[in-house]
Amino acid sequence: MLKFTLRFLAALGGLWIVFGFASAIELPKGWYPAGSHWKSYEMGLEEKAGRQKGTAATIRSMEDSIPGYGSLMQDFLPGKFSGERIRLKGWMKSKDVKEWAGFWVQVNASNDEKPLSFDNMSDRMVTGTTDWASYEIVVDVPRESQTILMGAILNGTGQIWFDELSLEIVDRETVATTGKGNAHFMPHAEPMNLGLE
């Protein structure tokens, strides 16, 4: 039974999506469903499904075909991460993922639809059926950042489980994954094509 529903619009990677609060199973504290078709997925905690047989979070499609995606996510203030390079690490496994899945991180400025940093692993997707594997995302958090959003995403049908996430500050020698496969979402380093060619 759905406990309650609240929807509003937000930008994720330059795409307008719907955030929602509804779940048929228990959600991890501080996390909530989102995505273009979040109602088409069951999201929450599954006991004894974790990498070490503990509890893991899961996203599972509930329809045979879904022309969009669902995400289990959270957002928070930059705080100690402001002005730093950060790394999200986590473990994920998948079953029958027809399109793709992965982790994602987005860094937003106030009243700015275009993210300051964004990576959703679209260039290194999790597909099909896979065992537990470790993945990471490294992005910069500019000082003008107002919000950090992160989560796991399932595009299309299938099921994923994820577990043992960590978020840490890393040095500038750690190569950023920001923009790999997502260059159209990122600000350019310098002015370009001023001749409008």
Backbone as JSON Lines, residues from 0, in Angstrom:
{"i":0,"aa":"M","n":[0.85,-1.19,0.0],"ca":[0.0,0.0,0.0],"c":[0.88,1.24,0.0]}
{"i":1,"aa":"L","n":[0.55,2.2,-0.82],"ca":[1.32,3.42,-0.88],"c":[0.94,4.3,0.3]}
{"i":2,"aa":"K","n":[1.95,4.74,1.02],"ca":[1.69,5.52,2.23],"c":[1.24,6.93,1.9]}
{"i":3,"aa":"F","n":[1.96,7.62,1.02],"ca":[1.54,8.94,0.58],"c":[2.33,9.3,-0.65]}
{"i":4,"aa":"T","n":[1.89,10.31,-1.34],"ca":[2.54,10.72,-2.58],"c":[2.69,12.23,-2.61]}
{"i":5,"aa":"L","n":[3.86,12.69,-3.01],"ca":[4.13,14.1,-3.19],"c":[5.03,14.22,-4.4]}
{"i":6,"aa":"R","n":[4.63,15.01,-5.37],"ca":[5.41,15.12,-6.59],"c":[5.82,16.57,-6.84]}
{"i":7,"aa":"F","n":[7.0,16.73,-7.35],"ca":[7.45,18.04,-7.8],"c":[8.52,17.84,-8.86]}
{"i":8,"aa":"L","n":[8.83,18.91,-9.59],"ca":[9.77,18.81,-10.69],"c":[11.16,19.22,-10.26]}
{"i":9,"aa":"A","n":[12.15,18.54,-10.82],"ca":[13.54,18.9,-10.55],"c":[14.36,18.51,-11.76]}
{"i":10,"aa":"A","n":[15.55,19.08,-11.87],"ca":[16.42,18.79,-13.01],"c":[17.45,17.76,-12.61]}
{"i":11,"aa":"L","n":[17.57,16.7,-13.41],"ca":[18.59,15.69,-13.19],"c":[19.33,15.5,-14.5]}
{"i":12,"aa":"G","n":[20.55,16.0,-14.54],"ca":[21.35,15.84,-15.74],"c":[20.73,16.54,-16.94]}
{"i":13,"aa":"G","n":[20.1,17.68,-16.71],"ca":[19.53,18.44,-17.8],"c":[18.16,17.94,-18.23]}
{"i":14,"aa":"L","n":[17.64,16.89,-17.58],"ca":[16.34,16.34,-17.93],"c":[15.35,16.62,-16.81]}
{"i":15,"aa":"W","n":[14.14,17.0,-17.16],"ca":[13.11,17.21,-16.14],"c":[12.54,15.87,-15.71]}
{"i":16,"aa":"I","n":[12.52,15.67,-14.42],"ca":[12.01,14.41,-13.89],"c":[11.03,14.7,-12.77]}
{"i":17,"aa":"V","n":[10.34,13.65,-12.35],"ca":[9.4,13.76,-11.24],"c":[9.98,13.09,-10.01]}
{"i":18,"aa":"F","n":[9.96,13.81,-8.92],"ca":[10.34,13.23,-7.65],"c":[9.06,12.75,-6.97]}
{"i":19,"aa":"G","n":[9.16,11.66,-6.26],"ca":[7.97,11.19,-5.56],"c":[8.32,10.56,-4.23]}
{"i":20,"aa":"F","n":[7.33,10.43,-3.39],"ca":[7.48,9.76,-2.11],"c":[6.4,8.7,-2.02]}
{"i":21,"aa":"A","n":[6.74,7.49,-2.37],"ca":[5.79,6.39,-2.31],"c":[6.56,5.09,-2.38]}
{"i":22,"aa":"S","n":[6.14,4.11,-1.63],"ca":[6.83,2.83,-1.66],"c":[5.96,1.76,-1.05]}
{"i":23,"aa":"A","n":[6.03,0.56,-1.65],"ca":[5.32,-0.58,-1.11],"c":[6.18,-1.35,-0.12]}
{"i":24,"aa":"I","n":[7.5,-1.09,-0.1],"ca":[8.4,-1.69,0.86],"c":[9.13,-0.57,1.58]}
{"i":25,"aa":"E","n":[9.81,-0.9,2.67],"ca":[10.46,0.12,3.49],"c":[11.6,0.78,2.74]}
{"i":26,"aa":"L","n":[11.63,2.11,2.78],"ca":[12.71,2.87,2.16],"c":[13.85,3.06,3.15]}
{"i":27,"aa":"P","n":[15.1,3.14,2.66],"ca":[16.2,3.49,3.55],"c":[15.98,4.91,4.09]}
{"i":28,"aa":"K","n":[16.28,5.12,5.34],"ca":[16.12,6.44,5.93],"c":[16.94,7.47,5.17]}
{"i":29,"aa":"G","n":[16.31,8.59,4.8],"ca":[17.0,9.65,4.08],"c":[16.97,9.51,2.57]}
{"i":30,"aa":"W","n":[16.43,8.42,2.06],"ca":[16.37,8.17,0.62],"c":[14.92,8.24,0.14]}
{"i":31,"aa":"Y","n":[14.72,8.56,-1.15],"ca":[13.37,8.62,-1.69],"c":[13.37,8.3,-3.18]}
{"i":32,"aa":"P","n":[12.22,7.85,-3.72],"ca":[12.12,7.52,-5.14],"c":[12.07,8.76,-6.01]}
{"i":33,"aa":"A","n":[12.6,8.63,-7.21],"ca":[12.55,9.71,-8.19],"c":[12.62,9.08,-9.57]}
{"i":34,"aa":"G","n":[12.53,9.91,-10.6],"ca":[12.69,9.41,-11.96],"c":[11.5,9.74,-12.83]}
{"i":35,"aa":"S","n":[11.69,9.58,-14.13],"ca":[10.63,9.91,-15.08],"c":[9.43,8.97,-14.95]}
{"i":36,"aa":"H","n":[9.68,7.7,-14.51],"ca":[8.62,6.71,-14.37],"c":[8.75,5.99,-13.02]}
{"i":37,"aa":"W","n":[8.98,6.75,-11.96],"ca":[9.26,6.13,-10.65],"c":[8.13,5.24,-10.15]}
{"i":38,"aa":"K","n":[6.89,5.51,-10.57],"ca":[5.78,4.68,-10.12],"c":[5.8,3.28,-10.75]}
{"i":39,"aa":"S","n":[6.63,3.09,-11.76],"ca":[6.73,1.79,-12.42],"c":[7.74,0.87,-11.76]}
{"i":40,"aa":"Y","n":[8.31,1.32,-10.64],"ca":[9.34,0.54,-9.95],"c":[8.98,0.36,-8.48]}
{"i":41,"aa":"E","n":[9.4,-0.76,-7.93],"ca":[9.38,-0.97,-6.49],"c":[10.78,-0.67,-5.98]}
{"i":42,"aa":"M","n":[10.87,0.18,-4.98],"ca":[12.17,0.59,-4.44],"c":[12.15,0.49,-2.93]}
{"i":43,"aa":"G","n":[13.26,0.04,-2.36],"ca":[13.34,-0.04,-0.91],"c":[14.43,-0.99,-0.47]}
{"i":44,"aa":"L","n":[14.25,-1.52,0.74],"ca":[15.24,-2.4,1.35],"c":[14.84,-3.86,1.22]}
{"i":45,"aa":"E","n":[15.83,-4.71,0.99],"ca":[15.59,-6.15,0.94],"c":[16.56,-6.84,1.89]}
{"i":46,"aa":"E","n":[16.0,-7.56,2.85],"ca":[16.83,-8.24,3.85],"c":[17.59,-9.42,3.24]}
{"i":47,"aa":"K","n":[18.8,-9.63,3.73],"ca":[19.66,-10.74,3.34],"c":[20.04,-10.72,1.86]}
{"i":48,"aa":"A","n":[19.9,-9.55,1.24],"ca":[20.25,-9.43,-0.18],"c":[21.56,-8.71,-0.4]}
{"i":49,"aa":"G","n":[22.21,-8.24,0.67],"ca":[23.43,-7.47,0.57],"c":[24.64,-8.3,0.18]}
{"i":50,"aa":"R","n":[25.71,-7.6,-0.13],"ca":[26.94,-8.27,-0.55],"c":[27.47,-9.21,0.52]}
{"i":51,"aa":"Q","n":[27.28,-8.82,1.78],"ca":[27.71,-9.66,2.9],"c":[26.5,-10.32,3.57]}
{"i":52,"aa":"K","n":[25.4,-10.48,2.8],"ca":[24.16,-11.12,3.25],"c":[23.37,-10.29,4.25]}
{"i":53,"aa":"G","n":[23.71,-9.01,4.35],"ca":[22.9,-8.09,5.15],"c":[21.81,-7.48,4.29]}
{"i":54,"aa":"T","n":[21.34,-6.3,4.69],"ca":[20.29,-5.62,3.95],"c":[20.88,-4.8,2.81]}
{"i":55,"aa":"A","n":[20.25,-4.84,1.66],"ca":[20.65,-4.03,0.51],"c":[19.45,-3.24,0.03]}
{"i":56,"aa":"A","n":[19.71,-2.15,-0.68],"ca":[18.64,-1.41,-1.34],"c":[18.42,-2.01,-2.72]}
{"i":57,"aa":"T","n":[17.18,-1.93,-3.2],"ca":[16.88,-2.51,-4.51],"c":[15.92,-1.62,-5.28]}
{"i":58,"aa":"I","n":[16.01,-1.69,-6.59],"ca":[15.06,-1.07,-7.52],"c":[14.63,-2.17,-8.48]}
{"i":59,"aa":"R","n":[13.31,-2.42,-8.56],"ca":[12.79,-3.51,-9.39],"c":[11.64,-3.01,-10.25]}
{"i":60,"aa":"S","n":[11.71,-3.29,-11.54],"ca":[10.62,-2.88,-12.43],"c":[9.38,-3.71,-12.14]}
{"i":61,"aa":"M","n":[8.21,-3.09,-12.28],"ca":[6.94,-3.77,-12.04],"c":[6.09,-3.87,-13.31]}
{"i":62,"aa":"E","n":[6.66,-3.51,-14.46],"ca":[5.96,-3.58,-15.73],"c":[6.86,-4.25,-16.76]}
{"i":63,"aa":"D","n":[6.27,-4.79,-17.82],"ca":[7.03,-5.49,-18.85],"c":[7.86,-4.56,-19.71]}
{"i":64,"aa":"S","n":[7.41,-3.33,-19.86],"ca":[8.13,-2.35,-20.66],"c":[8.0,-0.98,-20.0]}
{"i":65,"aa":"I","n":[9.12,-0.29,-19.84],"ca":[9.11,1.03,-19.2],"c":[9.94,1.99,-20.05]}
{"i":66,"aa":"P","n":[9.32,3.02,-20.62],"ca":[10.06,3.97,-21.47],"c":[10.69,5.09,-20.66]}
{"i":67,"aa":"G","n":[11.42,4.73,-19.65],"ca":[12.02,5.74,-18.78],"c":[12.79,5.07,-17.66]}
{"i":68,"aa":"Y","n":[12.91,5.75,-16.52],"ca":[13.77,5.24,-15.46],"c":[13.23,5.57,-14.08]}
{"i":69,"aa":"G","n":[13.75,4.85,-13.11],"ca":[13.48,5.12,-11.71],"c":[14.78,5.23,-10.97]}
{"i":70,"aa":"S","n":[14.79,6.02,-9.9],"ca":[16.0,6.22,-9.11],"c":[15.65,6.26,-7.63]}
{"i":71,"aa":"L","n":[16.51,5.69,-6.83],"ca":[16.43,5.82,-5.38],"c":[17.57,6.74,-4.99]}
{"i":72,"aa":"M","n":[17.23,7.88,-4.37],"ca":[18.22,8.95,-4.25],"c":[18.1,9.71,-2.93]}
{"i":73,"aa":"Q","n":[19.04,10.6,-2.72],"ca":[19.0,11.56,-1.62],"c":[19.68,12.84,-2.07]}
{"i":74,"aa":"D","n":[19.43,13.92,-1.36],"ca":[20.11,15.17,-1.63],"c":[20.5,15.83,-0.32]}
{"i":75,"aa":"F","n":[21.57,16.64,-0.36],"ca":[22.09,17.24,0.87],"c":[22.91,18.47,0.52]}
{"i":76,"aa":"L","n":[23.17,19.29,1.53],"ca":[23.97,20.49,1.36],"c":[25.45,20.11,1.19]}
{"i":77,"aa":"P","n":[26.21,20.9,0.45],"ca":[27.63,20.56,0.22],"c":[28.46,20.47,1.49]}
{"i":78,"aa":"G","n":[28.24,21.41,2.43],"ca":[28.95,21.36,3.7],"c":[30.44,21.2,3.53]}
{"i":79,"aa":"K","n":[31.01,20.18,4.17],"ca":[32.47,19.97,4.15],"c":[32.99,19.61,2.75]}
{"i":80,"aa":"F","n":[32.1,19.25,1.83],"ca":[32.52,18.89,0.48],"c":[32.67,20.09,-0.44]}
{"i":81,"aa":"S","n":[32.24,21.26,0.0],"ca":[32.32,22.47,-0.83],"c":[33.75,22.78,-1.22]}
{"i":82,"aa":"G","n":[33.99,22.97,-2.51],"ca":[35.32,23.29,-3.01],"c":[36.23,22.08,-3.15]}
{"i":83,"aa":"E","n":[35.69,20.89,-2.94],"ca":[36.51,19.69,-2.95],"c":[36.17,18.79,-4.15]}
{"i":84,"aa":"R","n":[37.01,17.79,-4.36],"ca":[36.72,16.7,-5.29],"c":[36.25,15.52,-4.46]}
{"i":85,"aa":"I","n":[35.14,14.91,-4.84],"ca":[34.58,13.83,-4.03],"c":[34.45,12.55,-4.85]}
{"i":86,"aa":"R","n":[34.43,11.44,-4.12],"ca":[34.28,10.14,-4.77],"c":[33.15,9.35,-4.09]}
{"i":87,"aa":"L","n":[32.17,8.96,-4.89],"ca":[31.13,8.04,-4.43],"c":[31.54,6.64,-4.85]}
{"i":88,"aa":"K","n":[31.61,5.74,-3.88],"ca":[31.92,4.34,-4.17],"c":[30.76,3.49,-3.69]}
{"i":89,"aa":"G","n":[30.47,2.44,-4.42],"ca":[29.4,1.55,-4.01],"c":[29.45,0.24,-4.77]}
{"i":90,"aa":"W","n":[28.73,-0.73,-4.24],"ca":[28.63,-2.04,-4.87],"c":[27.24,-2.21,-5.46]}
{"i":91,"aa":"M","n":[27.18,-2.85,-6.62],"ca":[25.91,-3.07,-7.29],"c":[25.93,-4.43,-7.99]}
{"i":92,"aa":"K","n":[24.76,-5.07,-8.01],"ca":[24.58,-6.25,-8.86],"c":[23.24,-6.1,-9.57]}
{"i":93,"aa":"S","n":[23.06,-6.86,-10.65],"ca":[21.88,-6.67,-11.48],"c":[21.3,-7.99,-11.93]}
{"i":94,"aa":"K","n":[20.02,-7.94,-12.33],"ca":[19.34,-9.11,-12.88],"c":[18.45,-8.66,-14.04]}
{"i":95,"aa":"D","n":[18.71,-9.2,-15.21],"ca":[17.87,-8.98,-16.39],"c":[17.64,-7.5,-16.71]}
{"i":96,"aa":"V","n":[18.68,-6.68,-16.58],"ca":[18.54,-5.25,-16.91],"c":[18.59,-5.1,-18.43]}
{"i":97,"aa":"K","n":[17.46,-4.71,-19.01],"ca":[17.34,-4.64,-20.47],"c":[18.03,-3.4,-21.04]}
{"i":98,"aa":"E","n":[17.95,-2.28,-20.34],"ca":[18.58,-1.05,-20.82],"c":[19.9,-0.83,-20.09]}
{"i":99,"aa":"W","n":[19.88,-0.12,-18.97],"ca":[21.11,0.1,-18.22],"c":[20.82,0.58,-16.81]}
{"i":100,"aa":"A","n":[21.83,0.5,-15.97],"ca":[21.73,0.94,-14.58],"c":[23.08,1.49,-14.14]}
{"i":101,"aa":"G","n":[23.09,2.13,-12.98],"ca":[24.34,2.64,-12.43],"c":[24.09,3.55,-11.25]}
{"i":102,"aa":"F","n":[25.17,4.1,-10.73],"ca":[25.08,5.16,-9.72],"c":[25.12,6.49,-10.43]}
{"i":103,"aa":"W","n":[24.74,7.56,-9.74],"ca":[24.85,8.9,-10.31],"c":[25.08,9.92,-9.2]}
{"i":104,"aa":"V","n":[25.75,11.0,-9.58],"ca":[25.98,12.15,-8.69],"c":[25.76,13.42,-9.51]}
{"i":105,"aa":"Q","n":[25.06,14.37,-8.93],"ca":[24.84,15.66,-9.58],"c":[25.05,16.78,-8.57]}
{"i":106,"aa":"V","n":[25.79,17.81,-8.99],"ca":[26.06,18.97,-8.14],"c":[25.38,20.18,-8.77]}
{"i":107,"aa":"N","n":[24.52,20.84,-8.01],"ca":[23.73,21.96,-8.54],"c":[24.1,23.27,-7.87]}
{"i":108,"aa":"A","n":[23.99,24.33,-8.64],"ca":[24.04,25.68,-8.08],"c":[22.61,26.17,-7.87]}
{"i":109,"aa":"S","n":[22.45,27.24,-7.13],"ca":[21.12,27.77,-6.84],"c":[20.47,28.3,-8.11]}
{"i":110,"aa":"N","n":[19.22,27.91,-8.34],"ca":[18.42,28.41,-9.47],"c":[19.12,28.22,-10.81]}
{"i":111,"aa":"D","n":[19.84,27.12,-10.96],"ca":[20.55,26.84,-12.2],"c":[20.14,25.47,-12.7]}
{"i":112,"aa":"E","n":[19.51,25.41,-13.86],"ca":[19.04,24.14,-14.38],"c":[20.19,23.25,-14.86]}
{"i":113,"aa":"K","n":[21.31,23.85,-15.23],"ca":[22.44,23.07,-15.73],"c":[23.36,22.69,-14.59]}
{"i":114,"aa":"P","n":[23.61,21.4,-14.38],"ca":[24.45,20.98,-13.26],"c":[25.88,21.52,-13.37]}
{"i":115,"aa":"L","n":[26.49,21.77,-12.23],"ca":[27.91,22.13,-12.2],"c":[28.77,20.9,-12.43]}
{"i":116,"aa":"S","n":[28.32,19.75,-11.94],"ca":[29.0,18.47,-12.16],"c":[27.92,17.4,-12.28]}
{"i":117,"aa":"F","n":[28.2,16.4,-13.11],"ca":[27.22,15.33,-13.29],"c":[27.88,14.1,-13.89]}
{"i":118,"aa":"D","n":[27.56,12.94,-13.34],"ca":[27.98,11.66,-13.91],"c":[26.95,10.61,-13.52]}
{"i":119,"aa":"N","n":[26.41,9.9,-14.52],"ca":[25.46,8.83,-14.24],"c":[25.92,7.49,-14.81]}
{"i":120,"aa":"M","n":[27.22,7.36,-15.04],"ca":[27.81,6.12,-15.53],"c":[27.26,5.71,-16.89]}
{"i":121,"aa":"S","n":[26.78,6.66,-17.67],"ca":[26.2,6.3,-18.97],"c":[27.24,5.8,-19.96]}
{"i":122,"aa":"D","n":[28.52,5.99,-19.64],"ca":[29.58,5.48,-20.51],"c":[30.17,4.17,-19.99]}
{"i":123,"aa":"R","n":[29.66,3.67,-18.88],"ca":[30.12,2.41,-18.28],"c":[28.94,1.75,-17.57]}
{"i":124,"aa":"M","n":[27.91,1.52,-18.33],"ca":[26.62,1.06,-17.82],"c":[26.68,-0.35,-17.23]}
{"i":125,"aa":"V","n":[25.81,-0.58,-16.27],"ca":[25.55,-1.93,-15.77],"c":[24.37,-2.47,-16.58]}
{"i":126,"aa":"T","n":[24.56,-3.6,-17.24],"ca":[23.51,-4.18,-18.08],"c":[23.41,-5.68,-17.85]}
{"i":127,"aa":"G","n":[22.26,-6.25,-18.21],"ca":[22.07,-7.68,-18.11],"c":[22.05,-8.17,-16.67]}
{"i":128,"aa":"T","n":[22.64,-9.35,-16.47],"ca":[22.72,-9.95,-15.13],"c":[24.19,-9.97,-14.72]}
{"i":129,"aa":"T","n":[24.5,-9.34,-13.59],"ca":[25.88,-9.24,-13.13],"c":[25.96,-9.54,-11.64]}
{"i":130,"aa":"D","n":[27.1,-10.04,-11.22],"ca":[27.36,-10.28,-9.79],"c":[27.79,-8.97,-9.15]}
{"i":131,"aa":"W","n":[27.97,-8.98,-7.85],"ca":[28.41,-7.78,-7.14],"c":[29.72,-7.27,-7.73]}
{"i":132,"aa":"A","n":[29.76,-5.97,-8.0],"ca":[30.98,-5.32,-8.49],"c":[31.03,-3.91,-7.91]}
{"i":133,"aa":"S","n":[32.23,-3.4,-7.75],"ca":[32.43,-2.07,-7.18],"c":[32.5,-1.03,-8.3]}
{"i":134,"aa":"Y","n":[31.83,0.09,-8.07],"ca":[31.82,1.19,-9.04],"c":[32.12,2.49,-8.3]}
{"i":135,"aa":"E","n":[32.62,3.49,-9.03],"ca":[32.88,4.77,-8.41],"c":[32.63,5.92,-9.37]}
{"i":136,"aa":"I","n":[32.3,7.04,-8.77],"ca":[32.1,8.29,-9.5],"c":[32.91,9.36,-8.78]}
{"i":137,"aa":"V","n":[33.67,10.15,-9.55],"ca":[34.49,11.23,-8.98],"c":[34.08,12.54,-9.65]}
{"i":138,"aa":"V","n":[33.63,13.5,-8.85],"ca":[33.19,14.79,-9.39],"c":[33.73,15.92,-8.51]}
{"i":139,"aa":"D","n":[33.75,17.13,-9.07],"ca":[34.13,18.31,-8.33],"c":[32.89,18.99,-7.76]}
{"i":140,"aa":"V","n":[33.06,19.62,-6.6],"ca":[31.99,20.37,-5.95],"c":[32.44,21.82,-5.86]}
{"i":141,"aa":"P","n":[32.13,22.65,-6.86],"ca":[32.55,24.05,-6.82],"c":[31.99,24.77,-5.59]}
{"i":142,"aa":"R","n":[32.65,25.85,-5.2],"ca":[32.24,26.56,-3.98],"c":[30.86,27.2,-4.12]}
{"i":143,"aa":"E","n":[30.42,27.45,-5.37],"ca":[29.09,28.02,-5.57],"c":[27.99,26.97,-5.52]}
{"i":144,"aa":"S","n":[28.36,25.71,-5.28],"ca":[27.36,24.64,-5.22],"c":[26.39,24.87,-4.07]}
{"i":145,"aa":"Q","n":[25.14,24.51,-4.32],"ca":[24.09,24.64,-3.31],"c":[23.55,23.29,-2.85]}
{"i":146,"aa":"T","n":[23.6,22.29,-3.74],"ca":[23.02,20.99,-3.43],"c":[23.8,19.88,-4.11]}
{"i":147,"aa":"I","n":[23.96,18.76,-3.42],"ca":[24.51,17.55,-4.01],"c":[23.4,16.49,-4.01]}
{"i":148,"aa":"L","n":[23.19,15.87,-5.15],"ca":[22.22,14.79,-5.28],"c":[22.96,13.53,-5.7]}
{"i":149,"aa":"M","n":[22.53,12.38,-5.18],"ca":[23.18,11.14,-5.58],"c":[22.21,9.99,-5.39]}
{"i":150,"aa":"G","n":[22.48,8.91,-6.12],"ca":[21.62,7.75,-5.98],"c":[22.0,6.66,-6.95]}
{"i":151,"aa":"A","n":[21.07,5.71,-7.1],"ca":[21.2,4.63,-8.06],"c":[20.04,4.76,-9.04]}
{"i":152,"aa":"I","n":[20.27,4.34,-10.29],"ca":[19.28,4.5,-11.34],"c":[19.11,3.19,-12.1]}
{"i":153,"aa":"L","n":[17.85,2.88,-12.45],"ca":[17.55,1.76,-13.33],"c":[16.71,2.29,-14.49]}
{"i":154,"aa":"N","n":[17.26,2.17,-15.69],"ca":[16.58,2.62,-16.89],"c":[15.99,1.4,-17.59]}
{"i":155,"aa":"G","n":[14.65,1.4,-17.79],"ca":[13.99,0.25,-18.38],"c":[13.68,-0.81,-17.35]}
{"i":156,"aa":"T","n":[13.63,-2.06,-17.79],"ca":[13.2,-3.14,-16.9],"c":[14.37,-3.91,-16.32]}
{"i":157,"aa":"G","n":[14.07,-4.69,-15.28],"ca":[15.07,-5.49,-14.59],"c":[15.08,-5.2,-13.11]}
{"i":158,"aa":"Q","n":[16.17,-5.54,-12.46],"ca":[16.31,-5.28,-11.03],"c":[17.77,-5.06,-10.7]}
{"i":159,"aa":"I","n":[18.03,-4.13,-9.79],"ca":[19.37,-3.92,-9.26],"c":[19.33,-3.93,-7.74]}
{"i":160,"aa":"W","n":[20.45,-4.29,-7.16],"ca":[20.66,-4.17,-5.72],"c":[21.93,-3.35,-5.52]}
{"i":161,"aa":"F","n":[21.98,-2.52,-4.49],"ca":[23.2,-1.79,-4.2],"c":[23.43,-1.71,-2.7]}
{"i":162,"aa":"D","n":[24.71,-1.6,-2.33],"ca":[25.11,-1.8,-0.94],"c":[26.46,-1.13,-0.7]}
{"i":163,"aa":"E","n":[26.77,-0.89,0.58],"ca":[28.09,-0.43,1.03],"c":[28.56,0.81,0.29]}
{"i":164,"aa":"L","n":[27.74,1.85,0.3],"ca":[28.13,3.12,-0.32],"c":[29.0,3.94,0.61]}
{"i":165,"aa":"S","n":[29.89,4.73,0.02],"ca":[30.71,5.67,0.79],"c":[30.93,6.92,-0.04]}
{"i":166,"aa":"L","n":[31.09,8.05,0.64],"ca":[31.36,9.32,-0.03],"c":[32.52,9.98,0.69]}
{"i":167,"aa":"E","n":[33.57,10.3,-0.05],"ca":[34.77,10.84,0.58],"c":[35.41,11.92,-0.28]}
{"i":168,"aa":"I","n":[36.2,12.77,0.38],"ca":[37.0,13.77,-0.32],"c":[38.28,13.12,-0.82]}
{"i":169,"aa":"V","n":[38.64,13.41,-2.06],"ca":[39.87,12.87,-2.63],"c":[40.74,14.02,-3.14]}
{"i":170,"aa":"D","n":[42.01,13.74,-3.38],"ca":[42.91,14.8,-3.85],"c":[42.71,15.05,-5.34]}
{"i":171,"aa":"R","n":[43.31,16.13,-5.82],"ca":[43.12,16.53,-7.21],"c":[43.84,15.62,-8.19]}
{"i":172,"aa":"E","n":[44.7,14.74,-7.69],"ca":[45.36,13.78,-8.57],"c":[44.43,12.62,-8.93]}
{"i":173,"aa":"T","n":[43.36,12.47,-8.17],"ca":[42.36,11.45,-8.49],"c":[41.57,11.92,-9.7]}
{"i":174,"aa":"V","n":[41.57,11.12,-10.76],"ca":[40.95,11.53,-12.02],"c":[39.43,11.61,-11.87]}
{"i":175,"aa":"A","n":[38.86,12.74,-12.27],"ca":[37.42,12.92,-12.21],"c":[36.75,12.13,-13.32]}
{"i":176,"aa":"T","n":[35.62,11.51,-13.01],"ca":[34.81,10.85,-14.04],"c":[33.78,11.81,-14.61]}
{"i":177,"aa":"T","n":[33.66,13.0,-14.03],"ca":[32.69,14.0,-14.47],"c":[32.77,14.24,-15.96]}
{"i":178,"aa":"G","n":[31.64,14.13,-16.61],"ca":[31.57,14.49,-18.01],"c":[31.88,13.37,-18.97]}
{"i":179,"aa":"K","n":[32.41,12.24,-18.53],"ca":[32.64,11.12,-19.43],"c":[31.29,10.61,-19.91]}
{"i":180,"aa":"G","n":[31.05,10.76,-21.19],"ca":[29.77,10.35,-21.75],"c":[28.66,11.35,-21.49]}
{"i":181,"aa":"N","n":[28.97,12.45,-20.8],"ca":[27.95,13.43,-20.44],"c":[28.43,14.85,-20.72]}
{"i":182,"aa":"A","n":[29.29,15.0,-21.72],"ca":[29.91,16.3,-21.96],"c":[28.89,17.39,-22.25]}
{"i":183,"aa":"H","n":[27.75,17.02,-22.83],"ca":[26.75,18.02,-23.17],"c":[26.05,18.59,-21.93]}
{"i":184,"aa":"F","n":[26.23,17.96,-20.77],"ca":[25.65,18.47,-19.54],"c":[26.59,19.44,-18.81]}
{"i":185,"aa":"M","n":[27.88,19.46,-19.18],"ca":[28.87,20.14,-18.39],"c":[29.25,21.51,-18.95]}
{"i":186,"aa":"P","n":[29.55,22.48,-18.06],"ca":[30.04,23.78,-18.55],"c":[31.37,23.6,-19.27]}
{"i":187,"aa":"H","n":[31.62,24.4,-20.31],"ca":[32.89,24.35,-21.01],"c":[33.99,25.01,-20.17]}
{"i":188,"aa":"A","n":[35.23,24.56,-20.36],"ca":[36.33,25.12,-19.61],"c":[36.65,26.54,-20.05]}
{"i":189,"aa":"E","n":[36.38,26.84,-21.33],"ca":[36.66,28.17,-21.89],"c":[35.55,28.56,-22.86]}
{"i":190,"aa":"P","n":[35.44,29.87,-23.18],"ca":[34.49,30.26,-24.23],"c":[34.81,29.53,-25.51]}
{"i":191,"aa":"M","n":[33.77,29.2,-26.28],"ca":[34.03,28.47,-27.52],"c":[33.11,28.96,-28.63]}
{"i":192,"aa":"N","n":[33.57,28.8,-29.85],"ca":[32.83,29.11,-31.06],"c":[32.19,30.49,-31.01]}
{"i":193,"aa":"L","n":[33.0,31.49,-30.66],"ca":[32.49,32.87,-30.64],"c":[32.23,33.39,-32.04]}
{"i":194,"aa":"G","n":[32.78,32.74,-33.05],"ca":[32.51,33.13,-34.44],"c":[31.22,32.54,-34.97]}
{"i":195,"aa":"L","n":[30.56,31.72,-34.13],"ca":[29.26,31.11,-34.47],"c":[29.32,30.33,-35.77]}
{"i":196,"aa":"E","n":[30.39,29.6,-35.95],"ca":[30.55,28.81,-37.19],"c":[29.83,27.48,-37.09]}
